């Protein structure tokens, strides 16, 4: 079965950390650029971080830059999002998605619609308490 599955979400206090995982089955993530998105209640989905398939270059939105780190492990067929110094405004459902993409991860995160990704996960809830 071809799917992406996110895990690692949960409840954490402000200032804490979480590490989200995005595991693929049925296909190889190494051929895909990956985006992490989040959607908070009443807000639009936003791309927070993307990583290329070729050279591992990355992009972060201003809201998470310096606090989040995206990485990929092609041997594990997984992508990770390390989230540090979490804030209550980081509370959202986090999704990963995979897309064939040969351009910059910034262009991917900023200009690509979530529904343009070939594979999309079901999301994992992250709640940050104040």
C-alpha positions as CSV (number, residue, x, y, z in Angstrom):
1,X,0.0,0.0,0.0
2,X,1.4,3.4,-1.0
3,X,1.1,5.8,1.8
4,X,2.7,8.5,4.0
5,X,2.2,8.3,7.7
6,X,3.1,11.0,10.2
7,X,3.9,10.4,13.8
8,X,5.4,12.1,16.8
9,X,2.8,14.7,17.6
10,X,1.5,15.3,21.1
11,X,1.0,17.7,23.9
12,X,4.0,19.7,25.0
13,X,4.6,22.8,27.1
14,X,5.9,26.0,25.6
15,X,9.6,25.9,25.1
16,X,9.6,22.1,24.7
17,X,10.5,20.0,21.7
18,X,8.9,17.4,19.5
19,X,10.2,15.3,16.6
20,X,7.8,14.5,13.9
21,X,8.4,11.6,11.5
22,X,7.0,11.1,8.0
23,X,7.4,7.5,6.9
24,X,6.7,6.3,3.4
25,X,5.6,2.8,2.3
26,X,5.1,1.5,-1.1
27,X,7.4,4.0,-2.8
28,X,10.8,5.5,-2.3
29,X,10.9,9.0,-0.8
30,X,14.4,9.6,-2.2
31,X,12.8,10.6,-5.5
32,X,10.6,13.2,-4.0
33,X,10.8,16.6,-2.5
34,X,9.0,16.7,0.9
35,X,7.0,19.4,2.4
36,X,5.8,19.8,6.0
37,X,2.5,21.8,6.3
38,X,0.4,22.7,9.3
39,X,-3.1,23.8,9.7
40,X,-4.5,25.5,12.9
41,X,-8.2,25.7,13.6
42,X,-9.8,28.5,11.5
43,X,-6.6,29.1,9.5
44,X,-5.4,28.1,6.1
45,X,-2.8,25.4,5.7
46,X,0.7,26.8,5.5
47,X,4.0,25.3,4.3
48,X,6.5,25.5,7.1
49,X,9.4,23.6,5.8
50,X,10.5,21.8,2.6
51,X,13.5,19.7,1.6
52,X,14.7,18.9,-1.9
53,X,15.1,15.4,-3.3
54,X,18.5,16.1,-4.9
55,X,20.9,17.9,-2.6
56,X,19.0,18.1,0.6
57,X,18.6,21.9,0.5
58,X,15.9,23.2,2.8
59,X,13.5,26.0,3.3
60,X,11.8,27.3,6.4
61,X,9.0,29.8,6.8
62,X,9.8,32.9,8.8
63,X,7.5,31.6,11.6
64,X,9.7,28.5,12.3
65,X,13.1,29.5,11.1
66,X,15.8,28.9,13.7
67,X,13.5,26.6,15.7
68,X,12.6,23.8,13.3
69,X,14.9,21.5,11.4
70,X,13.9,19.3,8.5
71,X,16.0,16.3,7.5
72,X,15.6,13.1,5.5
73,X,17.0,9.6,5.8
74,X,16.6,7.9,2.5
75,X,17.8,4.6,4.0
76,X,14.9,4.7,6.5
77,X,12.6,6.1,3.8
78,X,11.6,8.8,6.1
79,X,11.7,12.6,6.7
80,X,11.8,14.3,10.0
81,X,10.9,17.7,11.5
82,X,12.7,18.5,14.7
83,X,10.7,21.2,16.5
84,X,12.4,23.1,19.3
85,X,11.4,26.1,21.4
86,X,7.8,25.4,20.6
87,X,5.2,28.2,21.1
88,X,1.5,28.0,21.6
89,X,1.0,29.4,18.1
90,X,2.7,26.3,16.7
91,X,-0.4,24.3,17.7
92,X,-1.8,22.7,14.6
93,X,-2.2,19.5,12.7
94,X,1.0,18.8,10.9
95,X,1.1,17.1,7.5
96,X,3.8,15.8,5.3
97,X,3.6,15.5,1.6
98,X,5.7,14.3,-1.3
99,X,6.1,15.7,-4.7
100,X,8.3,15.3,-7.8
101,X,10.1,18.6,-7.8
102,X,13.2,19.8,-9.5
103,X,13.3,23.4,-8.3
104,X,14.1,25.1,-5.0
105,X,12.5,24.0,-1.8
106,X,11.5,27.6,-1.2
107,X,9.5,27.6,-4.4
108,X,8.0,24.3,-3.4
109,X,6.8,25.5,0.0
110,X,5.7,29.0,-1.1
111,X,4.1,28.4,-4.5
112,X,2.9,24.8,-4.6
113,X,-0.6,24.0,-3.4
114,X,-0.9,21.2,-0.9
115,X,-3.2,19.3,-3.2
116,X,-0.6,19.3,-6.0
117,X,1.6,16.9,-4.0
118,X,1.4,13.3,-5.3
119,X,1.3,11.8,-1.8
120,X,-0.1,13.3,1.4
121,X,-0.3,12.0,4.9
122,X,-3.2,12.1,7.3
123,X,-1.6,14.5,9.8
124,X,-0.5,14.5,13.4
125,X,-1.7,16.8,16.1
126,X,0.7,19.1,17.9
127,X,-0.6,21.0,20.9
128,X,1.6,23.5,22.7
129,X,0.4,24.7,26.1
130,X,1.3,28.0,27.5
